[in-house]
Amino acid sequence: MVRQPQGIAAAFARARAGDRRLAPWMMQHHDELLRELGTGRIEWATPLAVFSKIGLTDDHGQSLNRDTASRTWRRVRTAVAVARQAEAGIAPRTGELVRGVRLVAPSAPPVMCTVPVPPSPVAVPPINGVDEATERIRTVLNAMGAARVPLPRQPSRIPPADARPARDRTSET
């Protein structure tokens, strides 16, 4: 009596050996099938005879027919094409570190350049009054080369005298 291997890997191997569905078999043998069947229109009589000889069935365990084989082959070809496209999109091309990032050979060492620093604004003595503060601001803005745009006057919250309602003196007494 031959002893069967124990463990989960052995159990899965036995289960896979019993799988006779067409789709997984076509996925496993995709490249060989593509070479044998070609990319054009397929006459399914010969492949169906071979599939039945090796005991392949549809997903429900029924014998295969032309429509089942044709649709299964179309789904398998699409799935393999999508998987290979995704795999090609992940792998970097020749000369790339990662997808989209190329390695560039180092050129001459970078040259250090100095940027001239503008002179600091003129030092102004401490502020004693409003006129001196205004003059100091003007001096700083001139040193920066900035132009000052005056702001519009703020409207008063008190309406002008002619816009106020007249009081009726007769009602106050």
VEXLUMDO-929794 format. One record per residue: x, y, z of N, C-alpha, C in turn. Coordinates in steps of 0.2 Angstrom, whole numbers, padded with zeros to 4 digits, always signed. Layout:
// VEXLUMDO-929794
XYZXYZXYZ;...
END
This chain:
// VEXLUMDO-929794
+0004-0006+0000+0000+0000+0000+0004+0006+0000;+0003+0011-0005+0007+0017-0005+0004+0022+0000;+0008+0025+0003+0006+0030+0008+0006+0037+0005;+0001+0041+0006+0000+0047+0003+0003+0052+0008;+0006+0058+0005+0009+0063+0009+0004+0066+0013;+0006+0069+0019+0001+0072+0024+0002+0080+0024;-0002+0083+0026-0002+0091+0027-0006+0094+0022;-0007+0101+0023-0011+0105+0019-0009+0105+0012;-0002+0106+0011+0000+0106+0004-0002+0100+0000;-0001+0094+0003-0003+0088+0000-0011+0087-0001;-0015+0090+0003-0022+0090+0002-0024+0094-0004;-0021+0100-0004-0022+0105-0010-0020+0102-0016;-0014+0098-0016-0012+0095-0022-0017+0090-0025;-0019+0086-0020-0024+0081-0022-0031+0084-0025;-0033+0089-0022-0039+0093-0024-0038+0096-0031;-0032+0098-0032-0031+0101-0039-0030+0096-0044;-0028+0090-0042-0027+0085-0047-0034+0082-0049;-0039+0083-0045-0046+0081-0047-0050+0086-0051;-0047+0092-0052-0050+0098-0055-0050+0097-0063;-0055+0096-0066-0056+0094-0073-0060+0100-0077;-0060+0106-0074-0064+0111-0077-0059+0114-0083;-0063+0116-0088-0060+0119-0094-0056+0125-0093;-0059+0130-0089-0056+0137-0088-0049+0136-0085;-0049+0133-0079-0042+0133-0076-0037+0129-0080;-0039+0124-0084-0034+0121-0088-0032+0125-0094;-0037+0129-0097-0035+0133-0102-0030+0139-0100;-0031+0141-0093-0027+0146-0091-0020+0144-0090;-0019+0138-0087-0013+0134-0086-0009+0133-0093;-0013+0131-0098-0010+0130-0104-0011+0135-0110;-0012+0141-0108-0013+0147-0112-0009+0147-0118;-0002+0148-0117+0003+0149-0122+0003+0143-0127;+0003+0137-0125+0003+0131-0129-0004+0131-0133;-0009+0133-0130-0016+0133-0134-0016+0138-0139;-0013+0144-0138-0013+0149-0142-0009+0148-0148;-0003+0144-0147+0001+0142-0153-0003+0137-0157;-0006+0132-0154-0010+0127-0157-0016+0129-0161;-0020+0134-0158-0026+0136-0160-0026+0142-0165;-0021+0146-0164-0020+0152-0167-0024+0158-0165;-0024+0163-0168-0028+0169-0166-0034+0170-0171;-0035+0167-0176-0040+0168-0180-0046+0164-0178;-0051+0163-0183-0057+0159-0182-0055+0151-0180;-0058+0148-0175-0056+0142-0173-0062+0137-0175;-0060+0131-0178-0065+0126-0179-0064+0121-0173;-0069+0121-0169-0069+0118-0162-0070+0110-0162;-0071+0107-0168-0072+0100-0168-0066+0096-0165;-0060+0097-0168-0054+0094-0165-0052+0096-0158;-0052+0102-0156-0051+0103-0149-0056+0100-0144;-0062+0100-0146-0067+0097-0142-0066+0090-0141;-0064+0086-0146-0062+0079-0146-0056+0078-0141;-0051+0082-0141-0045+0082-0137-0048+0083-0130;-0052+0088-0129-0054+0090-0122-0058+0085-0119;-0062+0081-0122-0066+0076-0120-0062+0070-0118;-0057+0069-0122-0052+0063-0122-0048+0064-0115;-0046+0070-0113-0043+0071-0107-0047+0072-0101;-0054+0072-0102-0059+0072-0097-0061+0079-0094;-0060+0084-0098-0061+0091-0096-0069+0092-0097;-0072+0096-0092-0079+0098-0092-0080+0105-0091;-0086+0107-0091-0087+0114-0090-0087+0115-0082;-0089+0121-0080-0089+0123-0073-0094+0119-0069;-0099+0116-0072-0104+0112-0068-0103+0105-0069;-0098+0103-0072-0096+0095-0073-0100+0092-0079;-0103+0096-0083-0106+0094-0089-0101+0093-0095;-0102+0089-0100-0098+0089-0106-0098+0095-0110;-0092+0096-0113-0091+0103-0117-0095+0103-0123;-0097+0109-0126-0100+0110-0132-0096+0115-0135;-0097+0117-0142-0094+0122-0145-0094+0129-0142;-0100+0131-0140-0102+0137-0137-0098+0138-0130;-0098+0133-0126-0095+0133-0120-0087+0134-0121;-0084+0130-0125-0077+0131-0126-0075+0137-0129;-0079+0140-0134-0078+0146-0137-0078+0152-0132;-0083+0152-0128-0084+0158-0123-0078+0157-0117;-0077+0151-0115-0072+0150-0110-0065+0152-0113;-0063+0151-0119-0057+0153-0122-0057+0160-0123;-0062+0164-0124-0062+0171-0125-0061+0174-0118;-0064+0171-0113-0063+0174-0106-0056+0173-0104;-0053+0167-0105-0047+0166-0103-0042+0170-0107;-0043+0171-0113-0038+0176-0117-0038+0183-0114;-0044+0185-0113-0045+0192-0110-0042+0192-0103;-0043+0188-0099-0040+0188-0092-0032+0188-0092;-0030+0183-0097-0022+0183-0097-0019+0190-0100;-0023+0193-0105-0021+0199-0108-0021+0205-0103;-0026+0205-0098-0026+0210-0093-0021+0209-0088;-0020+0203-0086-0015+0201-0081-0008+0203-0084;-0006+0201-0090+0000+0203-0093+0001+0211-0094;-0004+0214-0095-0004+0221-0096-0002+0224-0089;-0006+0222-0084-0004+0225-0077+0003+0223-0075;+0005+0217-0077+0012+0215-0075+0017+0220-0079;+0016+0221-0085+0020+0226-0089+0020+0233-0086;+0014+0235-0084+0014+0242-0081+0018+0243-0074;+0019+0237-0071+0022+0237-0064+0030+0237-0065;+0032+0233-0070+0039+0232-0070+0043+0238-0074;+0048+0241-0071+0052+0246-0074+0055+0244-0081;+0055+0249-0085+0058+0248-0092+0066+0248-0091;+0070+0246-0096+0077+0246-0096+0079+0253-0095;+0084+0254-0090+0087+0261-0089+0083+0264-0084;+0077+0262-0081+0073+0265-0076+0075+0262-0069;+0075+0266-0064+0075+0263-0057+0069+0261-0055;+0063+0265-0056+0056+0263-0055+0053+0265-0061;+0046+0263-0061+0042+0265-0067+0042+0273-0068;+0045+0276-0073+0045+0283-0074+0051+0287-0072;+0055+0284-0068+0061+0287-0065+0067+0284-0069;+0071+0288-0073+0077+0286-0076+0083+0288-0072;+0088+0284-0073+0094+0285-0070+0098+0290-0074;+0100+0296-0072+0104+0300-0076+0111+0300-0074;+0116+0300-0079+0123+0300-0077+0125+0306-0074;+0129+0306-0069+0131+0313-0066+0135+0317-0071;+0134+0323-0071+0138+0328-0075+0143+0331-0071;+0145+0337-0073+0150+0341-0069+0147+0343-0062;+0152+0343-0057+0149+0345-0051+0146+0352-0051;+0141+0353-0047+0137+0359-0047+0142+0365-0045;+0140+0371-0048+0144+0377-0047+0140+0381-0042;+0144+0383-0036+0141+0387-0031+0141+0394-0034;+0136+0397-0033+0135+0404-0035+0133+0408-0029;+0135+0414-0029+0133+0419-0023+0128+0424-0026;+0123+0425-0022+0117+0430-0024+0119+0436-0020;+0119+0442-0024+0121+0448-0020+0115+0449-0015;+0117+0451-0009+0112+0453-0004+0111+0460-0005;+0104+0462-0005+0103+0470-0005+0105+0473+0001;+0107+0479+0001+0109+0483+0007+0103+0483+0012;+0104+0483+0018+0099+0484+0023+0096+0491+0023;+0090+0491+0025+0087+0498+0025+0091+0503+0030;+0090+0509+0029+0094+0514+0033+0091+0514+0040;+0096+0514+0045+0094+0514+0052+0091+0520+0053;+0085+0520+0057+0081+0526+0059+0081+0526+0066;+0082+0532+0069+0082+0532+0076+0075+0531+0079;+0075+0529+0085+0068+0528+0088+0063+0533+0087;+0057+0531+0087+0051+0535+0085+0049+0539+0091;+0048+0546+0090+0046+0550+0096+0039+0553+0095;+0037+0553+0088+0031+0556+0087+0028+0553+0081;+0022+0555+0079+0018+0553+0073+0022+0555+0067;+0024+0561+0066+0028+0563+0060+0034+0559+0059;+0038+0557+0064+0044+0554+0064+0042+0546+0061;+0036+0544+0064+0034+0537+0062+0033+0537+0055;+0029+0542+0052+0027+0542+0045+0033+0543+0041;+0038+0547+0043+0044+0547+0039+0048+0541+0039;+0048+0537+0045+0052+0531+0045+0049+0526+0040;+0042+0525+0040+0039+0521+0036+0041+0523+0028;+0041+0529+0027+0042+0532+0020+0049+0530+0018;+0054+0530+0023+0061+0529+0022+0062+0521+0020;+0059+0517+0024+0059+0510+0023+0056+0508+0017;+0050+0511+0015+0047+0509+0008+0051+0511+0003;+0054+0517+0003+0059+0520-0002+0065+0515-0003;+0068+0513+0003+0074+0508+0002+0072+0502-0001;+0065+0499+0000+0063+0493-0003+0061+0494-0010;+0061+0500-0012+0058+0502-0019+0051+0500-0020;+0047+0501-0015+0040+0500-0015+0036+0506-0015;+0031+0506-0019+0026+0511-0020+0021+0510-0015;+0018+0516-0012+0013+0515-0007+0007+0518-0010;+0002+0514-0010-0005+0516-0013-0009+0518-0007;-0012+0524-0007-0016+0527-0002-0023+0523-0002;-0025+0522+0004-0032+0518+0005-0037+0523+0005;-0043+0521+0003-0049+0526+0003-0050+0528+0010;-0054+0534+0011-0056+0536+0017-0061+0532+0020;-0061+0530+0026-0066+0526+0030-0072+0531+0030;-0078+0528+0029-0084+0532+0030-0085+0533+0037;-0088+0538+0039-0090+0540+0046-0096+0536+0048;-0097+0534+0054-0103+0530+0057-0108+0535+0058;-0106+0542+0059-0111+0547+0061-0114+0550+0054;-0120+0550+0053-0122+0553+0046-0121+0560+0047;-0120+0563+0041-0120+0570+0040-0126+0574+0043;-0125+0580+0045-0131+0584+0048-0137+0584+0044;-0136+0585+0037-0141+0586+0033-0145+0580+0031;-0142+0574+0033-0145+0568+0032-0149+0565+0038;-0148+0569+0044-0152+0567+0050-0159+0569+0049;-0163+0565+0052-0170+0567+0052-0172+0573+0057;-0176+0577+0055-0177+0583+0059-0181+0581+0065;-0180+0584+0070-0184+0583+0076-0190+0588+0076;-0195+0585+0078-0201+0589+0079-0202+0591+0086;-0201+0598+0086-0201+0601+0093-0207+0601+0097;-0213+0600+0093-0219+0600+0096-0221+0594+0100;-0218+0588+0098-0219+0582+0101-0215+0581+0107;-0209+0585+0108-0205+0584+0114-0208+0588+0120;-0212+0592+0119-0215+0596+0125-0221+0593+0128;
END
